[in-house]
Amino acid sequence: MRLRIYKRKVLALLLALGAAACALALWGGAGAGAGEAAGEEPAGPAVGGSSSSSGGSPGSPARQAGNASWGPPLAAAAAEGGGNETLRLRSLVYRLNFDQPVRHEALWTGRALGAGEAPVALVVQVHERAEHLRLLLASLRRAPGAEKVLLVLSHDVWAPELNALAAAVDFCAVLQIFFPFSRQLYPAEFPGSDPRDCPRDLGQAEALRRGCLNARYPDAFGHYREAAFAQTKHHWWWKLHFAWERIRALRRHPGLLLFLEEDHYLAPDFYAVLQRLWALRQRDCPDCQLLSLGSYAAVRGGFAQRADKAELKSWKSTEHNMGMAFARDTYEQLLACTDAFCAYDDYNWDWTLQHLTVHCLPRFWKVLVPEIPRVFHTGDCGMHHKKACRPAAQSAKIDALLDANRQHLFPEAMSVSKRYSLAPVSPHVKNGGWGDIRDHELCKSYRRLQ
């Protein structure tokens, strides 16, 4: 009985959001002309220096002015919300996710790809750390080939500082999307933290006595949900569906999506190496479902005789969740595992994927990963770490390493140097934090409700 009640509550939330989306669709059709006629673009601070010092390839197309205006739509969305900031933000987010204004879209639609070169979109999950995002964008700016990508920034929050960083990107096409079920948009109700929910450490017997909303659904360790932890898995799964199925600029996309987070940092030859790995996959490992641009292992020694080498391994969430790239066929396999992903009691999206490789997917994942990483981690702080964030210091160390080995970057081809023993890898522990039936049902709805 309680399960049916929870499903009704989630369904009511989805129906309300669907009605809002329909209203915005009608409103968007009437208001689109005004936005396009304005032809304005919000100004923002430069990212990683001026456009003249981007470090792009000599044949890069000239940068063009933005083709989408956010001025009138944002003003209209703000007016619709009236004095309620939360409602204003919800309206604004749904409008932008529906309209999908791509800045510098001509760089994406008019890109010139070489023979065998796969089209690539970068999908970045953005939390609230502006300094990390600034460094990631600076590393992207200097990479030859970056002008050919579509950069999709998928945000947890609406924040002027983050929006200014996105507006300053002038070297590639860029689209901002916003997770529509965030804690910012639902601060005092599910999927945020409802004051009627059970406290995390309350015992179930006491929770049942009090009658708090999710008393019957603690996780495997007896704890109740924490919205801050649940949100990341929700956002990742929503973003996966939205990118492959709802972004119009990626409709019938035949290439790769490269998944990053705001605290990642790219080597100057990441695009070239990604293309070499894709060619290597086509030639030597057609059943490799994923490519990864690097792992968390410290780089020891120089790049000589290693920068053009790749390893073939079983995919491990603790090693290969950074700079993951895959094509539509891998997405479709994940789609078939929606119920398994959404019901698995672990708030980590990557550990949940590890579970799927053993218990749901047709076969465990094989991954090609370069011996020398082309993506690095600047975020040894935050949700899983207690120490202070020092992203600038970390990026300076990475730059020093890359500068010392610059002559070994941009290999002409990649080859497999090591083939490790390949076998399914099970998660060695389940972390919990995902026992609430409301999380399960909302997670399952994302493909239907966009």
CORJO-V292609 format. One record per residue. RES is the residue in three letters. PHI is phi in degrees with one decimal (* if undefined). PSI is psi in whole degrees, 0 to 359 (none if undefined). Layout:
RES	PHI	PSI
RES	PHI	PSI
This chain:
MET	*	313
ARG	-63.5	324
LEU	-61.3	317
ARG	-64.8	323
ILE	-63.6	315
TYR	-63.1	319
LYS	-62.2	322
ARG	-63.9	320
LYS	-64.8	316
VAL	-65.3	319
LEU	-61.9	320
ALA	-61.6	318
LEU	-60.6	316
LEU	-66.9	321
LEU	-64.6	320
ALA	-63.3	318
LEU	-68.1	323
GLY	-62.7	319
ALA	-62.7	319
ALA	-62.6	320
ALA	-63.5	319
CYS	-62.8	317
ALA	-61.9	319
LEU	-66.7	326
ALA	-62.1	315
LEU	-64.4	316
TRP	-65.1	321
GLY	-63.0	322
GLY	-63.8	325
ALA	-77.5	329
GLY	-98.9	355
ALA	-64.3	322
GLY	-60.7	319
ALA	-62.9	319
GLY	-64.5	318
GLU	-69.8	325
ALA	-68.3	330
ALA	-64.8	319
GLY	61.3	28
GLU	-101.9	162
GLU	-139.9	134
PRO	-64.4	142
ALA	-83.6	158
GLY	-158.3	165
PRO	-67.7	151
ALA	-67.0	147
VAL	-108.8	120
GLY	66.3	30
GLY	98.3	179
SER	-76.5	166
SER	-65.2	336
SER	-73.1	347
SER	-116.7	33
SER	-73.4	338
GLY	77.3	17
GLY	-72.5	172
SER	-69.2	152
PRO	-58.0	331
GLY	-90.9	14
SER	-63.0	139
PRO	-66.6	154
ALA	-62.8	143
ARG	-73.0	144
GLN	-120.6	160
ALA	-67.6	154
GLY	-61.2	151
ASN	-110.7	5
ALA	-131.7	137
SER	-101.4	134
TRP	-103.4	354
GLY	-60.3	294
PRO	-59.8	316
PRO	-59.7	319
LEU	-67.3	320
ALA	-63.4	318
ALA	-65.4	318
ALA	-64.1	320
ALA	-64.0	319
ALA	-65.2	322
GLU	-63.2	324
GLY	-73.3	347
GLY	62.2	220
GLY	-88.2	356
ASN	-89.6	111
GLU	-62.6	320
THR	-64.5	315
LEU	-65.2	323
ARG	-61.4	315
LEU	-66.7	320
ARG	-60.3	315
SER	-61.8	317
LEU	-63.1	315
VAL	-63.9	314
TYR	-64.8	323
ARG	-65.2	314
LEU	-67.6	321
ASN	-65.3	331
PHE	-78.8	313
ASP	-72.5	322
GLN	52.1	59
PRO	-71.6	118
VAL	-97.3	118
ARG	-77.0	142
HIS	55.9	41
GLU	-60.9	330
ALA	-62.2	333
LEU	-65.9	331
TRP	-84.5	311
THR	-72.0	335
GLY	-104.0	13
ARG	-64.3	147
ALA	-108.3	114
LEU	-101.1	142
GLY	-78.3	174
ALA	-60.9	127
GLY	78.2	1
GLU	-82.2	126
ALA	-85.8	137
PRO	-65.7	141
VAL	-130.6	133
ALA	-116.3	139
LEU	-100.2	126
VAL	-116.2	112
VAL	-110.9	124
GLN	-85.2	117
VAL	-109.1	125
HIS	-96.4	250
GLU	-133.1	14
ARG	-101.9	93
ALA	-63.2	322
GLU	-65.3	321
HIS	-63.1	315
LEU	-63.4	320
ARG	-58.5	317
LEU	-69.2	319
LEU	-60.0	314
LEU	-65.3	324
ALA	-64.3	320
SER	-68.0	326
LEU	-69.7	320
ARG	-56.7	323
ARG	-85.7	359
ALA	-91.7	118
PRO	-57.4	136
GLY	99.3	342
ALA	-62.7	333
GLU	-67.2	348
LYS	-93.4	350
VAL	-91.3	160
LEU	-99.7	121
LEU	-95.5	117
VAL	-108.5	116
LEU	-101.2	114
SER	-104.5	111
HIS	-98.5	141
ASP	-73.7	323
VAL	-134.7	155
TRP	-88.4	119
ALA	-146.0	127
PRO	-55.3	321
GLU	-65.5	318
LEU	-67.7	321
ASN	-65.1	324
ALA	-65.3	321
LEU	-63.0	318
ALA	-64.9	320
ALA	-66.0	335
ALA	-82.0	352
VAL	-72.4	114
ASP	-123.1	5
PHE	-102.4	355
CYS	-156.7	168
ALA	-69.1	141
VAL	-140.4	138
LEU	-130.5	131
GLN	-101.1	131
ILE	-123.7	162
PHE	-134.2	128
PHE	-61.7	116
PRO	-83.8	4
PHE	-123.0	35
SER	-78.4	165
ARG	-64.2	330
GLN	-63.5	323
LEU	-86.6	340
TYR	-132.4	67
PRO	-70.3	335
ALA	-129.7	24
GLU	-154.2	160
PHE	-60.0	138
PRO	-81.1	359
GLY	-77.4	205
SER	-98.4	106
ASP	-80.5	129
PRO	-60.9	344
ARG	-88.2	356
ASP	-71.9	161
CYS	-75.2	138
PRO	-59.6	151
ARG	-51.7	313
ASP	-99.1	10
LEU	-70.2	133
GLY	-65.7	152
GLN	-66.0	324
ALA	-60.3	315
GLU	-69.0	324
ALA	-62.6	318
LEU	-66.4	323
ARG	-64.7	319
ARG	-74.1	332
GLY	77.1	29
CYS	-67.5	158
LEU	-56.8	316
ASN	-107.4	33
ALA	-58.0	328
ARG	-84.6	0
TYR	-131.6	61
PRO	-75.0	170
ASP	-84.2	187
ALA	-63.7	342
PHE	-104.6	8
GLY	84.0	11
HIS	-99.6	153
TYR	-98.4	160
ARG	-58.4	148
GLU	-120.7	118
ALA	-58.8	324
ALA	-62.1	325
PHE	-83.7	323
ALA	-67.5	331
GLN	-62.2	322
THR	-63.2	317
LYS	-67.3	318
HIS	-56.7	310
HIS	-61.9	317
TRP	-62.1	316
TRP	-70.7	320
TRP	-62.1	314
LYS	-60.2	320
LEU	-58.2	310
HIS	-67.3	316
PHE	-63.1	319
ALA	-65.7	314
TRP	-78.7	333
GLU	-119.6	341
ARG	-120.2	340
ILE	-76.3	117
ARG	-65.5	327
ALA	-67.3	344
LEU	-108.9	13
ARG	-61.2	130
ARG	58.3	32
HIS	-61.7	121
PRO	-93.2	1
GLY	-110.9	222
LEU	-109.9	149
LEU	-110.0	128
LEU	-103.9	118
PHE	-97.6	125
LEU	-130.4	170
GLU	-127.0	166
GLU	-61.0	336
ASP	-97.5	25
HIS	-98.8	160
TYR	-143.8	129
LEU	-101.8	142
ALA	-74.5	155
PRO	-59.0	333
ASP	-103.1	23
PHE	-60.1	319
TYR	-66.8	316
ALA	-62.7	317
VAL	-68.5	322
LEU	-59.7	317
GLN	-65.4	321
ARG	-66.1	321
LEU	-65.2	321
TRP	-63.6	317
ALA	-64.3	321
LEU	-64.9	320
ARG	-61.9	315
GLN	-61.4	325
ARG	-86.9	314
ASP	-111.6	343
CYS	-148.6	67
PRO	-63.5	343
ASP	-96.5	13
CYS	-78.0	113
GLN	-79.8	338
LEU	-133.5	153
LEU	-114.8	147
SER	-132.7	137
LEU	-85.1	359
GLY	168.1	177
SER	-132.7	184
TYR	-90.0	356
ALA	-65.2	140
ALA	-65.3	140
VAL	-82.8	119
ARG	-114.8	132
GLY	84.2	180
GLY	-83.9	179
PHE	-90.3	349
ALA	-55.6	133
GLN	61.3	15
ARG	-127.6	338
ALA	-68.3	342
ASP	-107.6	19
LYS	-113.3	146
ALA	-127.8	155
GLU	-112.4	145
LEU	-106.6	118
LYS	-138.0	166
SER	-74.5	137
TRP	-69.3	132
LYS	-125.5	130
SER	-62.5	329
THR	-79.4	351
GLU	-115.7	324
HIS	-120.5	26
ASN	-90.6	4
MET	-110.0	125
GLY	66.9	42
MET	-77.7	136
ALA	-132.2	137
PHE	-156.4	165
ALA	-101.4	182
ARG	-63.2	328
ASP	-63.2	323
THR	-68.6	320
TYR	-58.8	317
GLU	-65.2	327
GLN	-65.1	318
LEU	-64.2	321
LEU	-58.1	321
ALA	-67.7	345
CYS	-105.2	23
THR	-55.1	310
ASP	-61.1	319
ALA	-67.1	319
PHE	-63.3	314
CYS	-76.6	341
ALA	-99.9	348
TYR	-72.4	129
ASP	-82.3	71
ASP	-151.0	125
TYR	-75.4	353
ASN	-88.6	125
TRP	-66.5	325
ASP	-75.2	322
TRP	-67.8	329
THR	-67.0	319
LEU	-60.5	321
GLN	-59.5	319
HIS	-60.0	319
LEU	-64.2	326
THR	-64.0	340
VAL	-104.0	326
HIS	-113.9	357
CYS	-141.9	313
LEU	-63.1	155
PRO	-56.6	327
ARG	-155.5	160
PHE	-65.9	154
TRP	-80.5	138
LYS	-107.4	144
VAL	-133.4	142
LEU	-101.2	128
VAL	-137.5	134
PRO	-68.2	146
GLU	-60.6	320
ILE	-100.5	118
PRO	-64.8	149
ARG	-113.7	7
VAL	-135.9	141
PHE	-130.0	163
HIS	-110.5	121
THR	-104.4	3
GLY	-110.7	54
ASP	-77.2	53
CYS	-161.8	176
GLY	103.9	217
MET	-60.0	320
HIS	-102.7	5
HIS	-135.2	149
LYS	-101.9	340
LYS	-76.0	163
ALA	-68.5	150
CYS	-80.7	132
ARG	-137.1	64
PRO	-63.8	325
ALA	-64.9	319
ALA	-65.3	320
GLN	-66.7	317
SER	-66.5	328
ALA	-64.1	321
LYS	-64.1	318
ILE	-64.0	316
ASP	-61.8	320
ALA	-62.7	319
LEU	-63.8	316
LEU	-67.5	319
ASP	-62.8	322
ALA	-69.4	343
ASN	-124.3	24
ARG	-57.2	325
GLN	-67.7	346
HIS	-99.0	358
LEU	-79.2	170
PHE	57.4	59
PRO	-65.7	150
GLU	-69.6	328
ALA	-154.6	164
MET	-118.4	148
SER	-135.8	156
VAL	-82.0	119
SER	-97.4	330
LYS	-137.6	131
ARG	-115.8	106
TYR	-80.9	162
SER	-59.7	127
LEU	-104.2	124
ALA	-159.4	156
PRO	-59.3	144
VAL	-121.3	116
SER	-89.8	148
PRO	-59.0	135
HIS	-80.0	351
VAL	-157.5	152
LYS	-103.1	129
ASN	-90.1	349
GLY	71.9	200
GLY	81.6	7
TRP	-143.2	51
GLY	-101.7	350
ASP	-76.3	127
ILE	-62.4	333
ARG	-66.4	321
ASP	-62.3	318
HIS	-60.8	312
GLU	-69.8	320
LEU	-64.1	317
CYS	-57.4	318
LYS	-69.4	342
SER	-85.0	348
TYR	-62.9	325
ARG	-69.7	328
ARG	-78.4	322
LEU	-112.7	110
GLN	-126.8	none
